[in-house]
Amino acid sequence: MDIVYEYQFNINDVDEMMHVYHSNGWEGHTQEDIITIFNMSTHVIIAKKDGNVVGFARALSDDVFNAAIYDVVVDVKYQSQGIGKNIMELMIKRLGELSCIHLISMYSSEKFYESLGFRKLKTGMVMYSNKKLKTEYTV
């Protein structure tokens, strides 16, 4: 069966979404966290195969100038099959003609995102309250 892309978060998908996070080593997301972050997101794309969640992404946008894409995650069993690329292309299309689309991503995915038109920023800052994340992700 083909991959189906949905544009709304469904609370019934939380267990499968947690499995997708965990398959990528993202162990910090609880069911409650997933429900909160996806309910608070302005744009959501969920990829399903045979009715099961295999990937997703979410974004926050003011729908005028800026958006930020977070949590682009595909189950490891389904990676390198174009699902992540399709999710990103659909998300970019849904976000529309904004001045800037920011992306929070892993270093290991730079080439993938560059192929979609993303570029590193000359300026940008972040503040982490979690010391482990601060050490891992900041320069």
C-alpha positions as CSV (number, residue, x, y, z in Angstrom):
1,M,0.0,0.0,0.0
2,D,1.1,3.6,-0.6
3,I,2.0,6.1,2.0
4,V,-0.9,8.3,3.0
5,Y,-0.2,11.8,4.4
6,E,-2.6,13.3,7.0
7,Y,-2.6,16.9,8.1
8,Q,-4.2,16.6,11.6
9,F,-2.9,15.1,14.8
10,N,-5.0,12.2,16.1
11,I,-4.6,11.3,19.7
12,N,-5.2,7.7,18.8
13,D,-1.8,7.7,17.0
14,V,0.2,8.6,20.1
15,D,1.5,5.1,20.8
16,E,2.7,4.6,17.2
17,M,4.3,8.1,17.2
18,M,6.2,7.2,20.4
19,H,7.4,4.1,18.6
20,V,8.7,6.2,15.7
21,Y,10.5,8.6,18.1
22,H,12.0,5.6,20.0
23,S,13.1,3.9,16.8
24,N,15.4,6.9,16.3
25,G,16.7,7.0,19.8
26,W,14.5,9.9,20.9
27,E,13.6,8.4,24.3
28,G,12.6,11.7,26.0
29,H,9.1,12.1,24.6
30,T,6.3,10.9,26.8
31,Q,2.7,10.3,25.6
32,E,1.7,13.5,27.3
33,D,4.6,15.4,25.7
34,I,3.5,14.2,22.2
35,I,-0.1,15.1,22.8
36,T,0.9,18.6,23.9
37,I,3.5,19.4,21.3
38,F,1.3,18.2,18.4
39,N,-1.8,19.9,19.7
40,M,0.1,23.2,20.1
41,S,1.6,23.0,16.6
42,T,0.1,25.0,13.8
43,H,1.0,22.5,11.1
44,V,1.2,18.8,11.3
45,I,1.9,16.1,8.7
46,I,1.6,12.4,9.6
47,A,2.8,9.7,7.2
48,K,1.0,6.3,7.4
49,K,1.4,3.0,5.7
50,D,-1.4,0.5,6.0
51,G,-2.9,2.8,8.6
52,N,0.2,2.8,10.8
53,V,2.3,5.9,11.6
54,V,5.7,5.7,9.9
55,G,6.8,9.3,10.1
56,F,5.8,12.9,10.9
57,A,6.8,16.5,11.2
58,R,5.3,19.5,13.0
59,A,5.7,23.3,12.7
60,L,4.8,26.5,14.4
61,S,4.0,29.5,12.2
62,D,2.5,33.0,12.4
63,D,1.3,32.3,8.8
64,V,2.6,35.7,7.7
65,F,6.4,36.0,8.1
66,N,8.0,33.0,9.9
67,A,7.7,29.4,10.7
68,A,9.8,26.8,12.4
69,I,9.8,23.1,11.6
70,Y,10.5,20.6,14.3
71,D,10.5,16.8,14.8
72,V,10.9,15.5,11.3
73,V,11.1,11.9,12.2
74,V,10.7,8.7,10.1
75,D,10.7,5.2,11.6
76,V,14.2,3.7,10.9
77,K,12.6,0.8,9.0
78,Y,11.1,3.2,6.5
79,Q,14.1,5.6,6.1
80,S,15.7,6.2,2.7
81,Q,12.4,5.6,0.9
82,G,11.5,9.2,0.2
83,I,9.0,9.5,3.1
84,G,11.0,12.2,4.9
85,K,11.5,14.1,1.6
86,N,7.7,13.9,0.9
87,I,6.9,15.1,4.5
88,M,9.2,18.1,4.1
89,E,8.0,19.0,0.6
90,L,4.4,18.9,1.8
91,M,5.2,20.9,4.9
92,I,7.0,23.6,2.9
93,K,4.0,23.8,0.5
94,R,1.5,24.0,3.4
95,L,3.6,26.8,5.1
96,G,3.3,28.8,1.9
97,E,5.2,32.0,0.9
98,L,6.7,33.1,4.2
99,S,9.8,35.3,4.6
100,C,11.6,32.6,6.5
101,I,11.2,28.9,7.4
102,H,13.5,27.9,10.2
103,L,14.4,24.3,10.8
104,I,15.6,22.6,13.9
105,S,17.5,19.5,12.8
106,M,20.3,17.1,13.6
107,Y,23.8,17.7,12.2
108,S,23.8,14.3,10.5
109,S,20.8,15.5,8.3
110,E,22.4,18.6,6.9
111,K,22.9,17.3,3.3
112,F,19.3,16.1,3.2
113,Y,17.9,19.5,4.2
114,E,20.3,21.3,1.9
115,S,18.9,19.3,-1.0
116,L,15.5,20.8,-0.1
117,G,16.8,24.3,-0.2
118,F,17.7,25.0,3.4
119,R,20.9,26.8,4.3
120,K,22.9,27.4,7.5
121,L,22.3,30.7,9.2
122,K,25.1,33.2,9.7
123,T,23.3,34.4,12.8
124,G,21.2,32.6,15.3
125,M,21.1,31.8,18.9
126,V,19.5,29.4,21.3
127,M,19.1,28.9,25.0
128,Y,18.8,25.5,26.5
129,S,17.8,24.9,30.1
130,N,18.9,21.2,29.9
131,K,22.6,21.1,30.4
132,K,23.1,17.9,28.5
133,L,21.3,19.4,25.4
134,K,23.2,22.6,25.8
135,T,26.5,20.7,25.7
136,E,25.5,18.6,22.8
137,Y,23.9,21.2,20.5
138,T,25.6,24.5,21.1
139,V,29.0,25.9,20.0
